[in-house]
Amino acid sequence: MPASVAREGGSGARERIFERSVEDLQRELECGTLTSEDLVRYFLARIRVYDGAVNSIITENPLALDEARRLDRERKAGKIRGPLHGIPIVLKDNYDTRDMETTSGALAFKGLRPKKDAFVVSKLRSAGAIFIGKANLTELARNGMTVSSMGGQTLNPYDLTRTPGGSSGGTGAAVAMNFAVAGTGSDTVNSIRSPSSANSLVGIRATRGLVSRHGISPSSDWQDMAGPIARTVADAALLLSVMAGYDPEDRSTEALRGRAPEDYTKYLREGAFRGKRIALLTRCVGEDPDVTRVVREAVRDISSLGATVVEADIPEFDLAALREKNDVQLWEQVPGLDRYLAEKGGLAPVKSTREYFETGLMTPCIVDEFREMLAVERPLEQPEYRARLERNKRLREFVTRYMAEHGVDAFLYPLQSVLAVRTDDPLGQHDRNGLMASVAGLPAVDLPGGFSRPSSTAPIGVPIGIEFMAEPFSEPKLVSLAYSFEQATRHRRPPAGFPDLDFSSAG
């Protein structure tokens, strides 16, 4: 245990770390009551004591302590790299890192160590972040159960019979468990926001083109997005500020060329709902009594904060129709993954998607999906694929037009209209509403909305997330709305079964 903790009998420094925000920790680091080495030792201790219960981490970073000491020396010398200087975060294990393996949860990718960081990893590193490790995910980010051949099944820390959402469920569980200050996810359909919903966290899916995906193993060029998962809106906004920006290797970011980076923490303002018109998407609410109760309470709270909440039943947002007519993963996964593996050259244990499939090592729940995708010849030339891209562009235009015509400032809905499912649910992680933003390339913020009733397996209940979605590049507005709601409601609670403890004997 770090010297500062030992000097204070274990409690003082720990109380300055558990559930603390980046701002809180930077204040402690600046005044010298904590060091980055303290933080890394603390989080590694929690991982070693508690991760056996939830199985969230694939790889611990063996260089994390060395990097913490280096950053402590820099701080002492007056050199601060950026707003994350000395702050430990966890990366989803489909983000390329030059100093750790990147497996994407695939046993067939074991040993793959890229030569360079993903673009956003480089930006986080330049801002001073320490990577505590790599988190489990659904293999190749294919669905919401967070199970992989490399990492096994990750469990929800609020209810160990349930999934932690997915595919970024390893990051979600790790951040909820205080294994790091915050983390990263990737979102093709729901996969940043689903773990946020299931773990009482904040997740931001940015507008398509705001954050580079280069160096992140792909599922869909049109739908993929990288983004933050954190315990507070402020931390999520800070990470987004660091991660966003133009990348010449990712053509989707072309609109940001020459633009100064945005600081989304400027929009952490209360009172954002006053005079706003929020549309509740009624067909997304479902019938689960816990979810409907949380939605009703959210509507009440938003109304009390000065907004007008109206109900909206919009056929263009029908999830079954969007899955049937708009989702493009079937056509984009194989070409994208083939390009990703080709870029790795001799570093990749497998050289193509087909070779990966033929190893027979993939987790069973994604085998049929890959078989179907590999059966499509010249997928990017197929008329159906091109038609879907056009539908998605029209949907994006429709949303902007609808909001203007109806005076709507944002849409409201639960990310999932049922509780995060049990790990043995034959339907998988169903009844999630994130596809609307994904196929249209829209920004959305998910944050804690409350909890289900407690049960024998969920001592404080299962987290339920609510989500705000709006027009392209409306992240400033969404951050303000999310922050106002968070500050008024304070729904975030850590999992009861994994409290802060004195880990001085944990090594």
Beta strands, then each sheet from edge to edge (+ up, - down):
strand 1: 57-60
strand 2: 88-92
strand 3: 130-135
strand 4: 147-148
strand 5: 152-153
strand 6: 182-186
strand 7: 202-205
strand 8: 226-230
strand 9: 277-281
strand 10: 308-312
strand 11: 410-414
strand 12: 444-451
strand 13: 463-469
sheet 1: 1+ 3- 2- 6- 8+ 7- 12+ 13- 11+ 9+ 10+
sheet 2: 4+ 5-
end
